[in-house]
Amino acid sequence: MNYPESVEMVEVGPRDGLQNEPHLIATADKLALIQRAIDAGARRVEVASFVNPHKVPQMADADEVCAGLPMRDDVTYIGLVMNLRGAERAIATGRIHQLGAVSVSTDQFAMANQGQSSDGSVAAASDIIRLANRSGLTAQVTIGASFGCPFEGEVDPDRVVAMAKKLVEAGPVEIALADTIGVADPLHVERLVARVKAAVAPLPVRVHFHNTRGTGLANVWAAIGAGASVIDASLGGLGGCPFAKGAAGNVATEDVAYMLARAGIGTGLDLDRLIDAGRWLGEIMEKPMPSMVSRAGGFPKKE
Ligand code: ZN
């Protein structure tokens, strides 16, 4: 295996992490979370989604969050959008650098998530990517349920590769594979990442794992070994999935950062600050966070 010297991390806690939390978080706390992530070294942060506030009350303050973002040259703010209306809202804030589009690998999940077929979700994501590029922004795109579907079960890897190739035509900065419901295993990850990487080269492959069944870190490791160079993670391991009952959140940023630091793979993140942020988040959320490194602390220092 050839492992890279460094990977890029995307902090998704303020959006994917919070979105599935029933307890509504104040705008000021969301901004504090974003600031803590940046202070710990995050340089790409998914800050909000621009979706129907009746469907996703946690994201109803997306415009206010954007208005409060610290503007700095070295941080890319990502706004997740499901359609052109959301894209226009995100662009209108003047604070979002990159739109995040989602397409889903199966018809039943795409219908439940976005009210369209899987092909329809590829077309919609492509429209969003093109709008971003025309508007002077960039766009990332994620293929949801790449490793398994809550409704249809197994997902054909050929389908995911074909979607990735189609999405590349619209001009995203990378292609992401998401294990939306946390069912992937490392061998599946290794094989699919390698295939998609070959199909979309020279575009990078990003991965997005939920730790629903405890395979999150193993999947991150397998993805990096297979050539993924961008990793989504969420401080504290915040989050869940409305389509997976009892689901744990995303892989925790501090757990990924610990593993990679010990392996000599750089992330640009400061582990002590991440741990502080993870513990702070537990207080804000009024519950212990799933992250194990925030509980245990980092590697022991010589006394
Ligand atoms: Zn997710």
Boltz pocket constraint, residues with backbone or C-beta under 6 A from the ligand:
constraints:
  - pocket:
      binder: B
      contacts: [[A, 16], [A, 178], [A, 179], [A, 180], [A, 208], [A, 210], [A, 240], [A, 250]]
      max_distance: 6.0
